Amino acid sequence: MIELPVLDNSGKKVDALSIDEAQLGGEVRPALLKQAYVMFHANRRQGSARTKSRGMVEGSTRKLYRQKGTGNARAGTVRTPIRKGGGVTFAKDADTGKWRQRMPRKMRRLANRNALLAKLVDGEVKCIDSLDLDTPRTKDMKKVLEACGVDRTCLIALATDQRGAALSARNIDNVRTIRIDQLNAFELLNHRYLVVDKATLESFLDGSAFSTDGKDVA
C-alpha cells in the first residue's frame, strides 16, 4: 500500500490516503508507458504537411530562353522540378491516417493508471484536502501550489464542477488543468507534478469519475 499524504491549502498534512498498487498495475511498466506516450504524441499530429507539384507553385509559365543557339541545355519554365523553388515531381497530399496508432482499450486504461503509479512512486502527486474555490483568484491558487512545494511544471486534475479552481489556474505559467475523467499517460508524463484533491482522486481510483454511457473513456 502507498500512503499518500493529504495536505490542506497551507501545505500541512491533515490526513493520509491509502492506495493499493494493484489498482494501478502493481508495478511501473516502462515499456507500456512508452508505447502509450508515443501513441498519444503521434495522434496529436495535425496532418497538414504536403508538397506542391509544378502546377501549384508560383511562377511564370514563360520559357526561360530559346530552345537552340544559346549553348545551354534546354529549359522550360522556372517551375520545373529540377530548379530551386520549383514544384515536386510526385507531389502528395497529406495522409493524416498513416501515422496514427492504436492501443487496445484495456492497455490504454492500464497505461493511464500506471502513469499515476509512477508519479506516486516518485513522490510527485500532491493531494489536497479540497480545491473548491468559490471565487476564482489566480493569487489563491498560486499560494496553494507554492505551499505544496510545486516548483516545476504542474498538471491539476479537477472534477467537472470545480470551475473556480480551473479559472484560478489557467493564467499560471507551466500549469495545465485537465478533467479527471480525461487524465491520461501523456499529460501525466509531460508534467513533473500532479495536483488533485482527495475526493477527485478517489473518484478516479474507484472508477466513478468516468461515464457509463458506452463511450470510450480512460
Secondary structure as a PSIPRED ss2 file (coil, helix, strand):
# PSIPRED VFORMAT (PSIPRED V4.0)

   1 M C   1.000  0.000  0.000
   2 I E   0.000  0.000  1.000
   3 E E   0.000  0.000  1.000
   4 L E   0.000  0.000  1.000
   5 P E   0.000  0.000  1.000
   6 V E   0.000  0.000  1.000
   7 L E   0.000  0.000  1.000
   8 D C   1.000  0.000  0.000
   9 N C   1.000  0.000  0.000
  10 S C   1.000  0.000  0.000
  11 G C   1.000  0.000  0.000
  12 K C   1.000  0.000  0.000
  13 K E   0.000  0.000  1.000
  14 V E   0.000  0.000  1.000
  15 D E   0.000  0.000  1.000
  16 A E   0.000  0.000  1.000
  17 L E   0.000  0.000  1.000
  18 S E   0.000  0.000  1.000
  19 I E   0.000  0.000  1.000
  20 D C   1.000  0.000  0.000
  21 E H   0.000  1.000  0.000
  22 A H   0.000  1.000  0.000
  23 Q H   0.000  1.000  0.000
  24 L H   0.000  1.000  0.000
  25 G C   1.000  0.000  0.000
  26 G C   1.000  0.000  0.000
  27 E C   1.000  0.000  0.000
  28 V C   1.000  0.000  0.000
  29 R C   1.000  0.000  0.000
  30 P H   0.000  1.000  0.000
  31 A H   0.000  1.000  0.000
  32 L H   0.000  1.000  0.000
  33 L H   0.000  1.000  0.000
  34 K H   0.000  1.000  0.000
  35 Q H   0.000  1.000  0.000
  36 A H   0.000  1.000  0.000
  37 Y H   0.000  1.000  0.000
  38 V H   0.000  1.000  0.000
  39 M H   0.000  1.000  0.000
  40 F H   0.000  1.000  0.000
  41 H H   0.000  1.000  0.000
  42 A H   0.000  1.000  0.000
  43 N H   0.000  1.000  0.000
  44 R C   1.000  0.000  0.000
  45 R C   1.000  0.000  0.000
  46 Q C   1.000  0.000  0.000
  47 G C   1.000  0.000  0.000
  48 S C   1.000  0.000  0.000
  49 A C   1.000  0.000  0.000
  50 R C   1.000  0.000  0.000
  51 T C   1.000  0.000  0.000
  52 K C   1.000  0.000  0.000
  53 S C   1.000  0.000  0.000
  54 R C   1.000  0.000  0.000
  55 G C   1.000  0.000  0.000
  56 M C   1.000  0.000  0.000
  57 V C   1.000  0.000  0.000
  58 E C   1.000  0.000  0.000
  59 G C   1.000  0.000  0.000
  60 S C   1.000  0.000  0.000
  61 T C   1.000  0.000  0.000
  62 R C   1.000  0.000  0.000
  63 K C   1.000  0.000  0.000
  64 L C   1.000  0.000  0.000
  65 Y C   1.000  0.000  0.000
  66 R C   1.000  0.000  0.000
  67 Q C   1.000  0.000  0.000
  68 K C   1.000  0.000  0.000
  69 G C   1.000  0.000  0.000
  70 T C   1.000  0.000  0.000
  71 G C   1.000  0.000  0.000
  72 N C   1.000  0.000  0.000
  73 A C   1.000  0.000  0.000
  74 R C   1.000  0.000  0.000
  75 A C   1.000  0.000  0.000
  76 G C   1.000  0.000  0.000
  77 T C   1.000  0.000  0.000
  78 V C   1.000  0.000  0.000
  79 R C   1.000  0.000  0.000
  80 T C   1.000  0.000  0.000
  81 P C   1.000  0.000  0.000
  82 I C   1.000  0.000  0.000
  83 R C   1.000  0.000  0.000
  84 K C   1.000  0.000  0.000
  85 G C   1.000  0.000  0.000
  86 G C   1.000  0.000  0.000
  87 G C   1.000  0.000  0.000
  88 V C   1.000  0.000  0.000
  89 T C   1.000  0.000  0.000
  90 F C   1.000  0.000  0.000
  91 A C   1.000  0.000  0.000
  92 K C   1.000  0.000  0.000
  93 D C   1.000  0.000  0.000
  94 A C   1.000  0.000  0.000
  95 D C   1.000  0.000  0.000
  96 T C   1.000  0.000  0.000
  97 G C   1.000  0.000  0.000
  98 K C   1.000  0.000  0.000
  99 W C   1.000  0.000  0.000
 100 R C   1.000  0.000  0.000
 101 Q C   1.000  0.000  0.000
 102 R C   1.000  0.000  0.000
 103 M C   1.000  0.000  0.000
 104 P C   1.000  0.000  0.000
 105 R H   0.000  1.000  0.000
 106 K H   0.000  1.000  0.000
 107 M H   0.000  1.000  0.000
 108 R H   0.000  1.000  0.000
 109 R H   0.000  1.000  0.000
 110 L H   0.000  1.000  0.000
 111 A H   0.000  1.000  0.000
 112 N H   0.000  1.000  0.000
 113 R H   0.000  1.000  0.000
 114 N H   0.000  1.000  0.000
 115 A H   0.000  1.000  0.000
 116 L H   0.000  1.000  0.000
 117 L H   0.000  1.000  0.000
 118 A H   0.000  1.000  0.000
 119 K H   0.000  1.000  0.000
 120 L H   0.000  1.000  0.000
 121 V H   0.000  1.000  0.000
 122 D C   1.000  0.000  0.000
 123 G C   1.000  0.000  0.000
 124 E C   1.000  0.000  0.000
 125 V E   0.000  0.000  1.000
 126 K E   0.000  0.000  1.000
 127 C E   0.000  0.000  1.000
 128 I E   0.000  0.000  1.000
 129 D C   1.000  0.000  0.000
 130 S C   1.000  0.000  0.000
 131 L C   1.000  0.000  0.000
 132 D C   1.000  0.000  0.000
 133 L C   1.000  0.000  0.000
 134 D C   1.000  0.000  0.000
 135 T C   1.000  0.000  0.000
 136 P C   1.000  0.000  0.000
 137 R C   1.000  0.000  0.000
 138 T H   0.000  1.000  0.000
 139 K H   0.000  1.000  0.000
 140 D H   0.000  1.000  0.000
 141 M H   0.000  1.000  0.000
 142 K H   0.000  1.000  0.000
 143 K H   0.000  1.000  0.000
 144 V H   0.000  1.000  0.000
 145 L H   0.000  1.000  0.000
 146 E H   0.000  1.000  0.000
 147 A H   0.000  1.000  0.000
 148 C C   1.000  0.000  0.000
 149 G C   1.000  0.000  0.000
 150 V C   1.000  0.000  0.000
 151 D C   1.000  0.000  0.000
 152 R C   1.000  0.000  0.000
 153 T C   1.000  0.000  0.000
 154 C E   0.000  0.000  1.000
 155 L E   0.000  0.000  1.000
 156 I E   0.000  0.000  1.000
 157 A E   0.000  0.000  1.000
 158 L E   0.000  0.000  1.000
 159 A C   1.000  0.000  0.000
 160 T C   1.000  0.000  0.000
 161 D C   1.000  0.000  0.000
 162 Q C   1.000  0.000  0.000
 163 R H   0.000  1.000  0.000
 164 G H   0.000  1.000  0.000
 165 A H   0.000  1.000  0.000
 166 A H   0.000  1.000  0.000
 167 L H   0.000  1.000  0.000
 168 S H   0.000  1.000  0.000
 169 A H   0.000  1.000  0.000
 170 R C   1.000  0.000  0.000
 171 N C   1.000  0.000  0.000
 172 I C   1.000  0.000  0.000
 173 D C   1.000  0.000  0.000
 174 N C   1.000  0.000  0.000
 175 V E   0.000  0.000  1.000
 176 R E   0.000  0.000  1.000
 177 T E   0.000  0.000  1.000
 178 I E   0.000  0.000  1.000
 179 R E   0.000  0.000  1.000
 180 I H   0.000  1.000  0.000
 181 D H   0.000  1.000  0.000
 182 Q H   0.000  1.000  0.000
 183 L C   1.000  0.000  0.000
 184 N C   1.000  0.000  0.000
 185 A H   0.000  1.000  0.000
 186 F H   0.000  1.000  0.000
 187 E H   0.000  1.000  0.000
 188 L H   0.000  1.000  0.000
 189 L H   0.000  1.000  0.000
 190 N H   0.000  1.000  0.000
 191 H C   1.000  0.000  0.000
 192 R C   1.000  0.000  0.000
 193 Y E   0.000  0.000  1.000
 194 L E   0.000  0.000  1.000
 195 V E   0.000  0.000  1.000
 196 V E   0.000  0.000  1.000
 197 D E   0.000  0.000  1.000
 198 K H   0.000  1.000  0.000
 199 A H   0.000  1.000  0.000
 200 T H   0.000  1.000  0.000
 201 L H   0.000  1.000  0.000
 202 E H   0.000  1.000  0.000
 203 S H   0.000  1.000  0.000
 204 F H   0.000  1.000  0.000
 205 L H   0.000  1.000  0.000
 206 D H   0.000  1.000  0.000
 207 G C   1.000  0.000  0.000
 208 S C   1.000  0.000  0.000
 209 A C   1.000  0.000  0.000
 210 F C   1.000  0.000  0.000
 211 S C   1.000  0.000  0.000
 212 T C   1.000  0.000  0.000
 213 D C   1.000  0.000  0.000
 214 G C   1.000  0.000  0.000
 215 K C   1.000  0.000  0.000
 216 D C   1.000  0.000  0.000
 217 V C   1.000  0.000  0.000
 218 A C   1.000  0.000  0.000
